[in-house]
Amino acid sequence: MATAFVASGRVRAASRSEFHMATFSADVTIPIGHPCMGGGIAPAREVVDPLLARGIVLLGEDRPLVLVAVDWCEIRNDAYDRWRSALAEAAGTDPSRVLVSSVHQHDAPVMDLEAERLLREQRAEGSVCDPAFHDQALRRVAAALKDALGSARRVDGIGTGTARVDRVASNRRYLLPDGSPSFGRTSATQDEYAREQPEGTIDPMLRTLSFWDGDRPVAALHAYAVHPMSYYGSGGVSSDFVGRARALMQEDHPEVFQIYLSGCSGNVTAGKYNDGSTENRPVLADRMYRAMRASWEATRRGPLERVGFRSTPLTLAPRDDEGFSVAELRDRLANDSRPFGQCLAAMGLSWRSRCEQGRPIDLPVIDLGPAVILLLPGESYVEYQLLAQRLLPDRFVMAVGYGECATGYVPTDRAVAEGDTNLLDWCWVAPGAEAVLAETMAKAIGAKT
Ligand SMILES: [Zn+2]
């Protein structure tokens, strides 16, 4: 399967060429009063710690590749397109070669400009985001990227490391005493019975991919599949426990640029190990930090010989069941008595407008030889990350989630069939997404299913 990918004529490999890497970081902290989580929880009341956009630009013979992790909850639809074109312009590349992933903290914004336009047009009480702040933040990130190009460093090696994360992730799904499934093990779970149940389906491994200039490390990208929240909802803007772990690694290794990416964790939270108390944030941060350290120490290095890239279009049908037709979404936007209900409808309409325009989601894959990065949309369930690894069993596969977030949850068929309650509102794709996504993933990474 791996050889199919290498041999594919569609993957452009820049062999025996020189590669360089620029690293950039910019502050994207929302102002006080800005909505958090698309208006579903309290707006920003105080900044506990700043939100950052941290990225790399990989420069070789081919056009540059950009990968950026943003400490925001989600970036969707036209906002997502705008990120890709602004960063592409700054890097001198094509938007299809810009991979944007939200880290998905909840005391952080959901950016959807069309949704906000619809809300304002309706003079709705609900608000998703501030478009002026969005553009200002994006300009700052693009400027940081552009500045960084001048100090790009040579990279001629990559490193891969993994470590098991101890007591952080658990699946939302667990079985009730009568054997029926519950999907209610949320980020902060106080229910003793729910916390006693097994972790369920997760990917226990944290992965670290690093870039090297000879013996000097340049950048380290860590990825793990878990919702990154310890507690949230009171307006305390924060990059949460994963941001804190990232900062600790950065302090330990000031010379190595540290990035944290959330894996496919739509149905994975810290619930089994987290009661939502403020004291538990540093505990979870310490566990992530220990895993990052172990993964870094376990790093095995090899030459960076080629950088391949492929982007495959993914067409997921919009959801059309009760409450989700365009007419019903319009009605909810105008008449839902809850401001958040209006916001959800506006986000649904924004996605519908994207679908009607025939703009598919891109599923990009960066092929670095022994290591592969792929970016999946929205809140893809962890099963898709596990599938990616099964499709390329001989490679180090870093699956990253929360690319184009317009989809909301991308569940498995089983979750839909079992009536996963998380899908009631924050999911805008039609049932049957699993076959389409699995097939597109296989195509994207050149594997046969
Ligand atoms: Zn989520």
Residues whose N, C-alpha, C, O or C-beta is under 5 A from the ligand:
A	BS01	ZN	none
